[in-house]
Amino acid sequence: MSTAEITAEAIVQEEHRGSPEEYVRMIEALLDSEKFAAARQMAARAAGLFSDHPWLSQANRVLNPRKAVSRPGKTSDRQREFSWLRKHSSEYRGQWVALVGDELVAHSESVEDVLGEVEARRLNGRPLFHRVD
């Protein structure tokens, strides 16, 4: 076990609170030594302790992504939305779009802005959210 792994394990087990920079160094060392499970655990702990630290927040999002969950029930036919994306995606590169059928409901570089705009409107149907790259 490497020094970084031992230190990381001790911090997690003993509830030790190091500095954000210590966590950054440990996560990087764990990733360099391909100890991905330990890096995921350390990133989650660090992000909880230092939620305002950009590097630690991003490391946690990358190493511990949210899992997609499907809801039981009727699935939507999204052919109209996919057709719209094929035709218009070049106009909205780098932006989030919300579509209902072939109607563009909202678009912005910020997903929060798109969500806010969608929530403010009464829509006929569930929107499809997509980041256009």
Secondary structure, 3 states (H helix, E strand, C coil): CCHHHHHHHHHHHHCCCCCHHHHHHHHHHHHHCCCHHHHHHHHHHHHHHCCCCHHHHHHHHHHCCCCCCCCCCCCCCCHHHHHHHHHHHHHHCCCEEEEECCEEEEEECCHHHHHHHHHHCCCCCCCEEEECC
